[in-house]
Amino acid sequence: MNAQEGPGLEIVHLLRRVTVEFGLRQAEFAALHHMHSTDVRALVCLLDAERAGTDATAGWLGAQLGLNSAGTTAVIDRLERLGHLTRTRDPRDRRRVLLAVDERAVELGWAFFGPLIESTVAALRDFDEKETAAVRRFLYAAHEAVTSIP
């Protein structure tokens, strides 16, 4: 059996459906709040960095988004103008500027995405520990497959 047949392909198609719907919700959120879709991706990257304890700089954000310096600066400037992002000097190295999502942007995000997040988390409550571990393992493997494409 090859990759183009069998139950694995059904799972791939279901994952694609979920990612397309997430993308549509992100686009809807961006339009509602006068942002570009890249702005929303930037906010997600910055929130992920905060959760991971990673210092987010302009260079780091540009690398995450696949943007050059000018494009990254444009995103940061737009988000700062909208009040969604703050820039602060790194207290350990005053030459560096750290980026963070403003609390108001977090509140906007929760107001819009909160019900989606809550219903997704609720769906996982029906899974036992082994099933949850299997879902997590699959999603990490799927992420690795997507990010390892040259």
C-alpha positions as CSV (number, residue, x, y, z in Angstrom):
1,M,0.0,0.0,0.0
2,N,1.4,3.4,-0.9
3,A,1.0,6.9,0.6
4,Q,-1.9,7.6,-1.8
5,E,-4.2,5.0,-0.4
6,G,-5.4,3.8,3.0
7,P,-6.5,5.3,6.3
8,G,-3.3,7.5,6.6
9,L,-4.5,9.5,3.6
10,E,-7.9,10.1,5.2
11,I,-6.1,11.5,8.3
12,V,-3.9,13.8,6.1
13,H,-7.1,15.1,4.4
14,L,-8.7,15.7,7.8
15,L,-5.7,17.5,9.0
16,R,-5.7,19.6,5.8
17,R,-9.4,20.5,6.4
18,V,-8.6,21.6,10.0
19,T,-5.6,23.7,8.9
20,V,-7.6,25.3,6.1
21,E,-10.4,26.2,8.5
22,F,-7.8,27.6,11.0
23,G,-6.4,29.7,8.2
24,L,-9.9,31.0,7.3
25,R,-10.5,32.0,10.9
26,Q,-7.1,33.8,11.1
27,A,-7.9,35.7,7.9
28,E,-11.3,36.6,9.3
29,F,-9.7,37.9,12.5
30,A,-7.1,39.8,10.5
31,A,-9.7,41.5,8.4
32,L,-11.9,42.3,11.4
33,H,-9.0,44.0,13.1
34,H,-7.5,45.7,10.0
35,M,-4.4,43.5,9.9
36,H,-2.6,41.5,7.3
37,S,-2.5,37.7,7.7
38,T,1.2,38.0,8.3
39,D,0.5,40.2,11.3
40,V,-1.6,37.5,12.8
41,R,1.2,34.9,12.1
42,A,3.6,37.3,13.8
43,L,1.4,37.6,16.9
44,V,1.1,33.8,17.1
45,C,4.9,33.4,16.8
46,L,5.4,36.0,19.6
47,L,2.9,34.2,21.8
48,D,4.6,30.9,21.2
49,A,8.0,32.5,22.0
50,E,6.6,33.8,25.3
51,R,5.2,30.4,26.2
52,A,8.6,28.8,25.4
53,G,10.6,31.5,27.3
54,T,12.3,32.6,24.1
55,D,13.5,36.1,23.7
56,A,11.7,37.5,20.6
57,T,13.7,40.1,18.6
58,A,13.1,41.5,15.2
59,G,15.7,39.1,13.7
60,W,14.1,36.1,15.4
61,L,10.6,37.1,14.2
62,G,11.8,37.7,10.7
63,A,13.3,34.2,10.6
64,Q,10.1,32.7,12.0
65,L,8.0,34.4,9.3
66,G,10.6,34.0,6.4
67,L,10.8,37.8,5.9
68,N,13.7,40.1,5.2
69,S,14.6,42.9,7.5
70,A,12.4,45.5,5.7
71,G,9.4,43.2,5.7
72,T,9.9,42.4,9.4
73,T,10.2,46.0,10.3
74,A,6.9,46.8,8.4
75,V,5.1,44.0,10.3
76,I,6.5,45.2,13.7
77,D,5.6,48.9,12.9
78,R,2.1,48.0,11.8
79,L,1.5,45.9,14.9
80,E,2.9,48.6,17.2
81,R,0.7,51.3,15.5
82,L,-2.3,49.1,16.1
83,G,-1.4,48.7,19.8
84,H,-0.9,44.9,19.5
85,L,2.9,44.8,20.1
86,T,5.4,46.4,22.4
87,R,9.1,46.9,22.0
88,T,11.3,47.1,25.1
89,R,15.1,47.2,25.6
90,D,16.5,43.9,26.9
91,P,17.5,44.6,30.5
92,R,20.5,42.2,30.1
93,D,21.7,43.7,26.8
94,R,20.5,47.2,26.2
95,R,21.5,46.9,22.5
96,R,18.7,44.4,21.9
97,V,15.0,45.2,21.6
98,L,12.5,42.6,22.7
99,L,9.1,42.2,21.2
100,A,6.0,41.2,23.1
101,V,2.3,40.9,22.4
102,D,0.3,43.7,24.2
103,E,-2.3,42.4,26.7
104,R,-5.1,44.1,24.6
105,A,-4.1,42.0,21.6
106,V,-4.3,38.9,23.8
107,E,-7.8,39.9,24.9
108,L,-8.8,40.5,21.3
109,G,-7.5,37.1,20.4
110,W,-9.3,35.3,23.2
111,A,-12.5,37.1,22.4
112,F,-12.3,35.8,18.9
113,F,-10.5,32.4,19.1
114,G,-11.5,31.5,22.7
115,P,-14.6,29.5,21.8
116,L,-12.7,27.6,19.1
117,I,-9.9,26.8,21.5
118,E,-12.3,25.8,24.3
119,S,-14.3,23.5,22.0
120,T,-11.1,21.9,20.7
121,V,-9.8,21.3,24.3
122,A,-13.2,20.0,25.2
123,A,-13.0,17.4,22.4
124,L,-9.8,16.1,23.9
125,R,-11.5,15.4,27.2
126,D,-13.0,12.3,25.6
127,F,-9.5,10.9,25.0
128,D,-7.6,8.9,27.5
129,E,-3.9,9.5,28.2
130,K,-2.7,7.0,25.6
131,E,-5.0,8.5,22.9
132,T,-3.9,12.0,23.8
133,A,-0.3,11.0,23.7
134,A,-0.9,9.4,20.2
135,V,-2.5,12.6,18.9
136,R,0.3,14.7,20.3
137,R,2.9,12.3,18.8
138,F,1.2,12.4,15.4
139,L,0.9,16.2,15.4
140,Y,4.6,16.6,16.2
141,A,5.4,14.2,13.4
142,A,3.1,16.0,11.0
143,H,4.7,19.3,11.9
144,E,8.1,17.9,11.4
145,A,7.1,16.6,8.0
146,V,5.7,20.0,6.9
147,T,8.7,22.0,8.2
148,S,11.3,19.6,6.8
149,I,10.2,20.1,3.2
150,P,13.0,22.0,1.3
